């Protein structure tokens, strides 16, 4: 099959520039009018308000359309039908500057008066920026469009009830080379299918053979720490999640201008050859260097950073992130916004910290305190005034399903969880004592929206991060916990040491989380913002009630949040000045990315599944004959099926009317190619699935 993909690449490299066309129809019917002081807002189905700074905010719809294999998008246009006038007059609210969470509002109100007095229809161009990106080998055009026409002088608003988006494509060498990243991973293909607005296009792509050797988790660490990961390797192997360790010393022989590029090239090699899905970067920056990214945000006098610690460099595998070879990594047009796999950094500096992190990951997953699984902890602070805004305005969008701000997310089900809130309110600010008491009484996942810096988070300073302060969060009395925060710079792992590193490296408290290595950002005057957007999509990935859409692992949920958010980087006012891009870069996982997150009704993912009853598989891994044993309570037919990761049935056996008791069934797996399979046992009581690993 590699030859077939090579033939695809060869064909596209030699084709002339023959233009193609991909199109999709979107319809709009629901109009919502909002009031913001003396200004109004207009939103439509699945649209987000956005605009250029100081200019009218309009409702934009995202575009995430899959392109034919080996092609890129060269232009985007829309054709509107059934133009409808909205009754009334409208002075649309002007887009204000994005602001870092730690800075609060800038106190300025910006409005481009020339635009608001214009007699011409607005906007001149109805589409956002067009971005080409690639997800697991599949080419995507990312952008946005508005179906609305605004006449500022007349204060009139109209919208198209039907919009057809046309994307013109042509063969492209970069898109052809991206085909090397096609995968057989069921998890990756699920992400691609969920993300594409035209998933039927997947049928045009070539199929890739399963790798001859297959493992899921790659651990990269210096040789001195290799042995310290053995317990984690053993745990994942026991769950049929094969893992391998590669030392930085051995990776040093790879091609690349520096160790960062050599590590990335090795990850690409293992992804393409062995189908890895998760990468653990084992060590702080002195052992596993980071790639510093560039981003600029137009806000006041502007915010600029040439050195944003961004581990997405290791998870998004197309291109090299610096096409022109200057000192600005990740500039628009050099980026790869859609990660192929999940990356997390276990940021330890010595063997003791490593041992703590490995122990917490194994204990959290293998010996959880079940009573703590349904106890999310929402912690918010006063953010700014005026307008009076609290972090709770953002965190409440994590609870239950919401379609606010133009996208639908699945939140934490309030009916099935004991959600504890610690919120600042008017005239009341919570204390550190209340926070510690809440944490030590047992929680599952802390969700925080408030101020932070490299040594300060949730009103805690570095000196507060001690085992004594978190004495009950020891993995026995109460579960180790996870955290997601909008706070600025608290995850700056290039510091020595940031507060998030301390929280994850001590014996107690956090097993991992998602933190910002630089600023978190919010949108003044709304409940939307880049940090909140990523957080909502992260929660939606974990709590999706559809088992085909739910994600179980910390890193995979983080990856999905970036994939789902990527099209919005094409919004006017985002592509170049990029607060959403900034968060795309600086939002990182600290901890084990393969960690299964315990929540209410843990979703089915790559972990072992057992729903109706238990059964055993021996030996596992196997090379020849396999014995499956189960205990039946009632008379029942039994069906045993062996499937590929794609759901293709390879072996099926039916056993009619089995009596109650213990039964064993054997089959020969020697004809199966080494790799990972699923074995399903179906009885009158239901069905259960386990992973089956076939070894060489």
C-alpha positions, 0 to 999 in steps of 0.5 A, a space after each residue: 500500500 505504500 506503493 499506492 500512496 507513493 503513486 498518488 504523490 507522484 501523480 499529483 507532483 506531475 499534474 498541471 494546475 487543473 482547478 477543481 471545485 468543492 462546495 457545500 450548502 448552509 442554511 439559516 433561519 433563526 435570528 437572535 437580536 441582542 442588546 449591549 448598551 446602546 448597541 445591538 448584535 445579530 446572530 444566526 444559527 451556528 454563528 459567532 460574532 466577530 469583526 475587525 477591531 473597531 468595526 461592526 461585529 457580524 455573525 460568522 459561520 465556520 468552514 472545515 471542508 475536506 479537499 480531494 487527495 493531494 489538492 489545496 484550496 486556492 480561493 473561497 467564495 459564497 453565493 447567497 440566496 433568499 436575501 431577507 431583511 431583518 425588521 428594525 434599525 441596528 447600530 451593531 456593536 464594534 469589535 473590541 480588542 482581545 485582552 489577556 486574562 491577567 491584564 483585564 479590560 484596557 478601559 478603551 472603547 474603539 469604534 471606526 467612525 468612518 465605517 459606521 458612517 459609510 453608505 456602502 454595504 458592509 463587509 466588502 468581503 464576506 469570507 474570512 481568511 482561507 487556511 490550508 491544513 492537513 489532518 492525518 493526511 486529509 487536506 482541509 480548507 479552513 475559513 469562515 463566512 458571514 451570511 449578513 449584509 449590513 448598511 451602517 448609514 441606513 442601520 439595516 441588516 439583511 441575511 441570506 437564508 441559503 449560502 453555497 460555499 465554493 472552494 476552488 482547488 488545485 493539485 499541490 506538492 505539499 498536499 500530496 506529501 501530506 498523504 504520507 500521514 494517512 493512518 489506520 488508527 480508528 481514533 484518528 479516523 474518527 476525529 477526521 470524520 467528526 471534523 469534516 463538514 463533507 466526510 463523504 470526501 474520505 472515500 476518495 482517499 487511498 487506504 493505508 495498510 496497517 503497520 507491520 509493527 504497531 504501538 500507541 504510546 511513544 515516550 521520549 526521555 534521556 537515558 538516565 530516566 529510561 528505567 523510571 518509566 518502566 511502571 508506566 510502560 507495564 501498566 499500559 502494556 497490561 491494558 493492551 496499549 503498547 508503548 516504547 521508550 526512545 532516548 534523546 541520545 539515540 534520537 540525536 542521530 536523526 537528521 535535523 538542525 537541532 534536537 527539537 527538529 530531530 525529536 519531531 522527525 523521529 515522531 514523524 517516523 514513528 507515526 508513519 511507520 508504527 501508527 503511534 497516537 500519543 507522545 510523552 515528552 519525559 523531562 523539563 526543558 533542559 532535557 526535552 527542549 521546546 520550540 518557541 513560536 511567534 505570535 502577534 495580537 493587535 490589542 492596544 499597542 499590541 502584544 508580541 512574543 517570539 518564544 511561546 513554548 508550544 508543544 504543538 510543534 511535536 504533534 502537528 506533523 506537516 511542514 516544518 513550521 518555519 518555511 522562510 527560515 527566519 526567527 519567527 516560528 509558526 507565522 501565518 502560512 507556516 503553521 499546521 493547525 491540525 494535530 495528528 497525535 497527542 503530546 503531553 510533557 511530564 516536566 520533571 527535573 530529577 528522578 524523584 519528580 519523575 517517580 511522583 508523576 509516574 506513580 500518580 498516572 498509574 494510581 489515578 488510572 488503575 486504582 481510582 477512588 470511585 466516589 470522587 469521579 463525579 465531583 468537578 470543581 468550578 473555581 472562578 474569580 472576579 475578572 474586571 469591571 466595567 463591564 462587571 465580569 466574573 470567571 463564572 460567566 465563562 465556566 457556566 458554559 462548561 455545564 450541560 449543553 450550550 450553543 452560545 457564541 456560534 458553536 454547540 458543546 456538550 458540557 458536564 451533565 449537572 444531573 449526573 454530577 455533584 458539581 461544586 462551585 467556588 465563585 467570586 460574586 458581588 461583595 464576596 471573594 473566596 479565600 485560599 482556606 476555602 479553596 484548599 478545604 474544597 480540594 482536600 474534600 475530594 474532587 475530580 477535575 478543577 476548572 479555573 477561570 481567573 488571574 495567574 502568572 508563572 508563580 501564582 494560580 487560584 490565589 496560590 503561590 509557589 510556596 503554597 504548593 506542598 504535600 501538607 497543603 494537599 494532604 488528603 489528595 494522596 491517591 488513597 484518601 482522595 483521587 489525584 486531580 486534574 486541572 484546566 485553567 484560563 490563567 496566564 503564564 502559570 504553565 510556563 514550563 520554560 521557567 524554573 519552576 512554574 506553579 503548574 510544574 510544582 502542582 504536578 511534580 509533588 507527591 500529592 495533588 495534580 496528576 496533570 492538566 492543561 495550562 497556558 505557557 503565556 497569556 490566556 485571552 478573553 473577548 471584552 464584552 462577551 462570554 466568548 474568548 480564545 481560552 474559553 473556546 478551547 476549554 469548552 471544546 475540551 469538555 465537549 470531547 470528554 462528555 459527548 454522550 455519543 460513544 462514537 464521538 466521546 474521547 477518554 484520554 487527556 491528550 486526545 481531548 486536548 487535541 480535539 479541542 484544537 482541531 475543532 477550534 482551528 477554523 475560527 482562526 480564519 475569522 476577520 481580526 484573527 488570522 494575523 492579529 491572532 489571539 485565538 492563534 496565540 492560545 492555539 500555541 501556548 495551551 499545553 498538556 502537562 502530564 501523561 497525554 494517554 491518561 484516561 480521564 475518569 468522569 461520569 460514565 467514562 466514554 469508550 476510547 482506546 481503553 479496555 471496555 467491559 460493560 455487561 459482564 467480564 471475560 478473560 483472554 489468554 495469552 494476551 499478547 498472543 502468537 497462536 491459539 487464544 482462549 476466551 473464558 467467560 461466566 454465564 448466569 443464564 442460558 444464552 447464545 454466545 457470539 465471539 468476534 475478532 475485529 480490526 481497529 476499523 471494525 472489519 470482522 476477521 473471525 466470528 464464532 457462534 455457540 448456540 444455547 450455552 448453559 450457565 457456568 464457566 465456558 472457554 472458547 479457543 481460536 487460532 490467531 496465528 494468521 493475523 498480522 501482528 498488531 492491535 485488534 478488538 475481541 467482542 463477546 456477545 451474550 443474552 446479557 449484553 456485549 463486552 469488548 477487550 483489546 487483543 494484541 497479536 505479537 510477532 
